[in-house]
Amino acid sequence: MMIYMLAAAMTIAMLIATAFGIHQESERMRLQEQKARSNGFGPR
């Protein structure tokens, strides 16, 4: 029974870590896109 509880806890922890990682990656991509848009058409 204890093994099942540990497995469930680790599964939940991995799901939370995955969701956090996806959120961080999307935030980083959003910032890169904003920076690219603010640069205009090219170097000045």
C-alpha positions as a Markdown table, in Angstrom:
| # | Residue | x | y | z |
|---|---|---|---|---|
| 1 | Met | 0.0 | 0.0 | 0.0 |
| 2 | Met | 2.8 | 2.4 | 0.8 |
| 3 | Ile | 4.4 | 1.8 | -2.6 |
| 4 | Tyr | 1.2 | 2.8 | -4.3 |
| 5 | Met | 1.0 | 6.0 | -2.2 |
| 6 | Leu | 4.6 | 6.9 | -3.1 |
| 7 | Ala | 4.0 | 6.1 | -6.8 |
| 8 | Ala | 0.9 | 8.4 | -6.7 |
| 9 | Ala | 2.8 | 11.2 | -5.0 |
| 10 | Met | 5.6 | 10.9 | -7.5 |
| 11 | Thr | 3.1 | 10.9 | -10.4 |
| 12 | Ile | 1.4 | 14.1 | -9.1 |
| 13 | Ala | 4.8 | 15.7 | -8.5 |
| 14 | Met | 5.9 | 15.0 | -12.1 |
| 15 | Leu | 2.6 | 16.3 | -13.5 |
| 16 | Ile | 3.1 | 19.5 | -11.6 |
| 17 | Ala | 6.7 | 19.8 | -12.7 |
| 18 | Thr | 5.7 | 19.3 | -16.3 |
| 19 | Ala | 3.0 | 21.9 | -16.1 |
| 20 | Phe | 5.4 | 24.4 | -14.5 |
| 21 | Gly | 8.0 | 23.7 | -17.2 |
| 22 | Ile | 5.5 | 24.2 | -20.0 |
| 23 | His | 4.4 | 27.4 | -18.5 |
| 24 | Gln | 8.0 | 28.7 | -18.2 |
| 25 | Glu | 8.8 | 27.7 | -21.8 |
| 26 | Ser | 5.7 | 29.5 | -23.1 |
| 27 | Glu | 6.6 | 32.6 | -21.1 |
| 28 | Arg | 10.1 | 32.6 | -22.5 |
| 29 | Met | 8.8 | 32.2 | -26.0 |
| 30 | Arg | 6.3 | 35.1 | -25.5 |
| 31 | Leu | 9.1 | 37.4 | -24.3 |
| 32 | Gln | 11.3 | 36.5 | -27.3 |
| 33 | Glu | 8.4 | 37.2 | -29.6 |
| 34 | Gln | 7.8 | 40.6 | -28.0 |
| 35 | Lys | 11.4 | 41.5 | -28.3 |
| 36 | Ala | 11.5 | 40.5 | -32.0 |
| 37 | Arg | 8.4 | 42.6 | -32.7 |
| 38 | Ser | 9.8 | 45.6 | -31.0 |
| 39 | Asn | 13.0 | 45.5 | -33.1 |
| 40 | Gly | 11.0 | 46.3 | -36.3 |
| 41 | Phe | 12.2 | 45.1 | -39.7 |
| 42 | Gly | 15.9 | 44.6 | -38.9 |
| 43 | Pro | 19.0 | 46.2 | -37.4 |
| 44 | Arg | 19.3 | 49.9 | -37.3 |
